[in-house]
Amino acid sequence: AQSVTQPDIHITVSEGASLELRCNYSYGATPYLFWYVQSPGQGLQLLLKYFSGDTLVQGIKGFEAEFKRSQSSFNLRKPSVHWSDAAEYFCAVGGPGYSTLTFGKGTMLLVSP
Amino acid sequence: NAGVTQTPKFRILKIGQSMTLQCTQDMNHNYMYWYRQDPGMGLKLIYYSVGAGITDKGEVPNGYNVSRSTTEDFPLRLELAAPSQTSVYFCASNVDRVEDGYTFGSGTRLTVV
């Protein structure tokens, strides 16, 4: 069975500082991995995804993530956070043979001035 | 191209009432999904469908029913509303490749009192 762990429920980052959100997954083979962002009262928007090839993937809004098979991780990073990045972030996993994605519990990002 | 449209956006139900949450997509996607989102719990899969006439249970199907008579529509039915069904409900779709990720609707916030 596939599963996702996001260890941090809340993270506070100063505006302009760098950001790393952690995601660990459990899956038997090479997974499909995703990061979504949810602004208050909104649906989820896809930031980036990985399913093969280069392990460092670029997404929208200046985000990137790195797939590390040895650590079963897919951490999200951004070099300089903006106040508009304050939102909830969800990591998700899927894979060949599955028709659905499994989501983590989310990490709420707060941005301080 | 509207994407995934959910109606209503908000609803208050009394215990024991029934209602249908509507979801329609105009992208000719074969796969459609219903998730519920509760604070601190992430998204949990209720039901999904891989094509018209085909539905399957997810992680938390009890108290819900679905049907998929057309490619475009995937309504979610609550027959006897209970306070435990107070949640935000998201519909999502995908062409037929999980590695592409989902397109989400904007959600329905349901309160059962």
Interface residues (C-beta under 8 A of the other chain):
Chain A: I9 Y32 F34 Y36 Q42 G43 L44 Q45 L46 K49 F51 F90 A92 G94 G95 Y98 S99 T100 L101 T102 F103 G104 K105 G106
Chain B: V4 Y31 Y33 Y35 G40 M41 G42 L43 L45 Y48 V50 D56 G58 F90 A92 V98 E99 D100 G101 Y102 T103 F104 G105 S106 G107
